[in-house]
Every structure is written in C-alpha cells, then in structure tokens.
C-alpha cells in the first residue's frame, strides 16, 4: 500500500526532527 510507505516516511522525518530538537534542548542532560 502506498499509504503505508507515505506514513513510514513521514514518521521517519518527524522522528529525526524531534530527535534533533531534543538533542539541542537537552544537550548535556541526555548522552544517548
């Protein structure tokens, strides 16, 4: 299903953006 692929891509992008923001905001707090 194309919908599944689109959702997977969107989720991947969102995860990257969220991780980037979390890393910037957290900074020294979480070292994962």
N, C-alpha and C positions, 0 to 999 in steps of 0.2 A: 504493500500500500504506500502510495506517495505521501499520504498524511503522516504515516509513521516516520518516514525519513525526514520530513519537514520538522516534525516535533522534536526528533532526536537532535537535529542541527540547532534548532532554537534553544533547546535545553543546554546543549554544549556551549553555545555562545553566552547564555545567561550565567552559566556556572563560571566561565572564565572571567566575566565582568565582575561577578560577585566576589570571586577569589581575589582578583586584583584589588578591589576596594577594601576587602577585609585585610589583606596583607598591608596595604598602605595605612589604613586606620590603626590596625593592631600594632604593626611594626615590631616592637621589641617584645610584645606580650606573647604572641604565639610563634614558635620557631618550628614550623612543620614543613 
